[in-house]
Amino acid sequence: MEFNVKTGHPEKQRTNCIVVGVFENRKLSTIAERLDTTAENFISNLLKKGDLEGNLGQTLLLHHVPNVLSDRVLLVGCGRERELGDKEFREIIRKATNAILQTGATEIVSFLTELTVKGRDNRWKIRQAVMLTLETLYSFDNFKSKKDKERRALRRVILTVPTRRDLAHGERAALEGQAIANGVSFAKDLGNTPPNVCTPIFLAKSAEKLAAEFSSISAAILDEKDMASLKMDTLLSVGKSSQNPPRLITLEYRGRKDKQKPIVLVGKGITFDTGGNSLKAPMSMIGMKYDMCGAASVLGTLRAAAELELPLNIIGVIAAAENMPGNQASRPEDVVTSMSGLTVEILNTDAEGRLVLCDALTYSERFDPEVVIDIATLTNACVMALGAHTSGLFGNHNPLVNDLFNAGLTSGDKCWQLPVWDEYQDALSSPFADIANIGNPPEAGAILAACFLSRFTKKFDWAHLDVAGTAWRGGKDRAATGRPVSLLVQYLLDRCQKTKET
């Protein structure tokens, strides 16, 4: 897919289709009004007949519009003009893309990026338009004997800006949108891959392939012996009953040649979660191939950063394991020693994510990080609290938490802060170890999981994203969403902007 940014008048575009907006009560947008004038009121006269009211998401495809060079004109309903915000703009782009896919258009010129969106500039609109177009085009049929019916004739999308002064920012925004979308698709592909293929070793090889693709990325893989020598017994305890052995994957992206402290992203990579000896009910295992989506998001974010050549140093640490039952698996009431030296009583082997993450967090200390952000499909309690729209956000450093929250608002990949207060820590006490891996009482499960992780983050500024409800969707159309790649890349872009300003 090719994206270009340009200026121009709608009636002069010699293309397969131009896309313009219409507001409620058949009010033409500025661009649509100009087009209507050129077409001698053809559009407004048609709308008076009731073909389109301008309600949000409505579409109407026109052919042979007088005095217009384009083969087609697509009218897209934009709702109330004064209420056009982030959510409405995203819906407009999705509906427009789906409508175009039902035509034979291979190239379009979209003037939707010239709509006024409250509080957003041209760069934001173009970035979102690119991301949402590619998101709408995404499909995953790698394991089907008969591929999905090809309907994606669209090959080139031209997005417009009002003046030539806006071109440079617009072109950069298009590149950012493509890189983020590529990172999201990469994460989706990994998440959607079946667990008999996507094992810890598969994740490690995917990381190595990414490093081979981008010279700015290097990869290092630790096997069981390496981890044992580092005393990562909590991580090893999770994967020891599987025939697919665990791996600790490190990716290093160097966007700066100086010794700038790195941003470390830590991903939970449980490639399948049966619950171990605390076995899940059969239907609760459906979707557990997505328990590695935190790891997938780290890989997707690093891919986007490398594609954009961001002037940052970023390190990805992925704790990959398969949680299986068996005579080698951990038992409830086993006590294991973490890399940090803290001992952990395992009361529930289905609370395994925090066990792999705590060693990965301790391992991150060696990089002398600026900040550490872990991403994990960690708790069903977070799903119960925030549903499928919002990721849980925790941390020990308010500026970092605020930056992530704001990046979520900008990207549309939202998160919401929950507390990690001392009052909750007592629930993790154990009479036989330094800490238990689940709480007693078990209420506030997402918070208690974050409290567990916080015990291993005393030496750096840290945030935790619980994406159990957002990284994949269930039901008949279950699939990975690629979240929170958009949020993380936006956070990185914001960091670059702050560095430039200082």
Disulfide bonds with the S-S distance in Angstrom:
none
